[in-house]
Amino acid sequence: MKKYFKYIACTFLVILLIYNLTVIIKSVINPNKTPSFLGIKTYIIVSGSMEPNLNIGDVVIVRETDDIKVGDIISFRDNMEIITHRVSDIQVLDGETKYQTKGDNNNNVDTEFVNLESIEGKVINKIPKIGNILLFLQRKEIIILAIVTYYIYMFRRSKGVRKDEEV
């Protein structure tokens, strides 16, 4: 049973390593776009503008695409912020296609039109509430606690090995 668990854990870690390397390389090559893995990106919803369809703490899975229609939910870049809203209208302005967006829970449409270059992709699915855990794990206090716990564990483990070697 231990071998089976180790095999699964090792496979998972290799996949995670490949994913992280891909994302790091893509973010270095194009720092103004969110890196994707096989055309897929993920974002955590941090506001209530899309409730009840998307709630705070949901993780949205976004696929890169140029095929965007009215009614689609898209994630787009507004300076350094990623916003996820529904497309309410599509217009051609100055020879360029622009997208009007609106949060489902907002009373008014967004003031600025979104151009295709700013669009990160279309929402294809969501994972409810998992983002709350990820946001919690990103807190500095939790990271410091995890590092300290790891070093205490390793220190005690190495002390135990030394005692065994002396006997």
C-alpha positions as CSV (number, residue, x, y, z in Angstrom):
1,M,0.0,0.0,0.0
2,K,2.9,2.4,0.8
3,K,4.5,1.8,-2.6
4,Y,1.2,2.5,-4.3
5,F,0.8,5.8,-2.4
6,K,4.4,6.8,-3.1
7,Y,3.8,6.1,-6.8
8,I,0.7,8.3,-6.9
9,A,2.4,11.1,-4.9
10,C,5.5,11.0,-7.1
11,T,3.4,11.1,-10.3
12,F,1.4,14.1,-8.9
13,L,4.6,15.9,-8.0
14,V,6.1,15.4,-11.5
15,I,2.9,16.7,-13.1
16,L,3.0,19.7,-10.7
17,L,6.7,20.3,-11.5
18,I,6.0,20.3,-15.3
19,Y,3.0,22.6,-14.8
20,N,5.1,25.1,-12.7
21,L,8.0,25.1,-15.1
22,T,5.7,25.7,-18.0
23,V,4.0,28.6,-16.2
24,I,7.3,30.2,-15.1
25,I,8.8,30.0,-18.6
26,K,5.7,31.5,-20.2
27,S,5.5,34.3,-17.6
28,V,9.2,35.2,-18.3
29,I,8.5,35.2,-22.1
30,N,5.3,37.3,-21.9
31,P,5.1,39.2,-18.6
32,N,1.9,41.1,-19.7
33,K,-0.3,37.9,-20.0
34,T,-1.3,35.4,-17.5
35,P,0.6,32.2,-18.3
36,S,-1.5,29.2,-19.4
37,F,-1.0,25.5,-19.4
38,L,-2.3,23.8,-22.6
39,G,-4.4,27.0,-23.2
40,I,-6.0,26.8,-19.7
41,K,-5.8,29.4,-17.0
42,T,-7.3,29.7,-13.5
43,Y,-8.3,32.6,-11.4
44,I,-9.8,33.1,-8.0
45,I,-13.0,35.2,-7.7
46,V,-12.4,37.9,-5.2
47,S,-15.5,40.0,-5.5
48,G,-19.3,39.5,-5.5
49,S,-19.9,41.2,-8.9
50,M,-20.8,37.9,-10.6
51,E,-23.0,36.4,-7.8
52,P,-24.9,34.1,-7.8
53,N,-23.2,32.4,-10.7
54,L,-19.7,32.9,-9.4
55,N,-19.1,33.5,-5.7
56,I,-16.2,34.8,-3.8
57,G,-13.7,32.0,-3.4
58,D,-14.7,30.1,-6.5
59,V,-11.9,29.2,-8.9
60,V,-12.8,29.8,-12.6
61,I,-11.2,27.7,-15.3
62,V,-10.6,29.8,-18.4
63,R,-9.7,28.7,-21.9
64,E,-7.9,31.0,-24.3
65,T,-10.2,31.6,-27.4
66,D,-11.1,34.3,-29.9
67,D,-14.6,32.9,-30.3
68,I,-16.5,35.1,-27.9
69,K,-20.3,35.8,-28.0
70,V,-22.8,37.8,-26.1
71,G,-23.6,35.9,-22.9
72,D,-20.2,34.4,-22.5
73,I,-18.3,35.0,-19.2
74,I,-14.8,36.2,-19.9
75,S,-11.7,37.1,-17.8
76,F,-9.9,40.1,-19.0
77,R,-7.0,42.3,-17.9
78,D,-7.6,45.8,-16.7
79,N,-4.1,47.1,-16.1
80,M,-2.7,44.7,-13.6
81,E,-6.1,43.4,-12.4
82,I,-8.0,40.4,-13.8
83,I,-11.8,40.9,-14.0
84,T,-14.3,38.2,-14.8
85,H,-17.6,39.5,-16.2
86,R,-20.3,38.5,-18.7
87,V,-20.2,39.9,-22.3
88,S,-23.4,42.1,-22.7
89,D,-22.7,43.6,-26.2
90,I,-20.2,43.4,-29.0
91,Q,-19.5,46.4,-31.2
92,V,-17.1,47.3,-33.9
93,L,-15.5,50.7,-33.1
94,D,-12.9,52.3,-35.3
95,G,-12.6,49.0,-37.2
96,E,-11.8,47.0,-34.0
97,T,-14.1,44.6,-32.2
98,K,-14.9,45.7,-28.7
99,Y,-16.7,43.9,-25.9
100,Q,-19.1,45.5,-23.4
101,T,-19.1,43.6,-20.1
102,K,-21.2,43.6,-17.0
103,G,-21.1,41.8,-13.7
104,D,-24.3,39.7,-13.2
105,N,-24.7,41.3,-9.7
106,N,-23.9,44.9,-10.9
107,N,-26.6,47.4,-11.9
108,N,-24.7,49.0,-14.7
109,V,-22.4,47.8,-17.6
110,D,-18.7,48.4,-17.2
111,T,-17.7,51.9,-18.4
112,E,-14.8,50.8,-20.6
113,F,-15.1,48.5,-23.6
114,V,-12.7,45.5,-23.7
115,N,-10.5,44.9,-26.7
116,L,-9.5,41.3,-27.8
117,E,-5.9,41.8,-26.7
118,S,-7.0,42.3,-23.1
119,I,-9.1,39.1,-23.0
120,E,-7.4,36.2,-21.1
121,G,-10.1,33.8,-22.2
122,K,-13.6,32.4,-21.7
123,V,-14.8,30.8,-18.5
124,I,-15.5,27.1,-19.2
125,N,-16.0,25.8,-15.6
126,K,-15.7,26.6,-12.0
127,I,-14.5,24.9,-8.8
128,P,-16.7,26.2,-5.9
129,K,-15.0,27.6,-2.7
130,I,-11.5,26.0,-3.4
131,G,-10.1,29.5,-3.9
132,N,-10.7,30.3,-0.2
133,I,-8.3,27.6,0.8
134,L,-5.7,28.8,-1.7
135,L,-6.0,32.4,-0.5
136,F,-5.6,31.2,3.1
137,L,-2.5,29.2,2.2
138,Q,-0.9,32.3,0.5
139,R,-1.0,34.3,3.7
140,K,2.5,35.2,5.0
141,E,1.8,33.8,8.5
142,I,0.8,30.4,7.1
143,I,3.9,30.2,4.9
144,I,6.2,31.1,7.8
145,L,4.4,28.6,10.1
146,A,4.9,25.9,7.4
147,I,8.6,26.6,7.0
148,V,9.2,26.7,10.8
149,T,7.2,23.4,11.2
150,Y,9.3,21.8,8.4
151,Y,12.6,22.8,10.0
152,I,11.5,21.7,13.5
153,Y,10.5,18.3,12.0
154,M,13.8,17.9,10.1
155,F,15.8,18.9,13.1
156,R,14.1,16.4,15.4
157,R,14.3,13.7,12.7
158,S,18.1,14.3,12.2
159,K,18.6,14.2,16.0
160,G,16.8,10.9,16.1
161,V,19.0,9.4,13.3
162,R,22.1,10.5,15.1
163,K,21.0,8.8,18.4
164,D,20.4,5.6,16.5
165,E,23.8,5.8,14.8
166,E,25.6,6.2,18.2
167,V,24.1,3.1,19.7
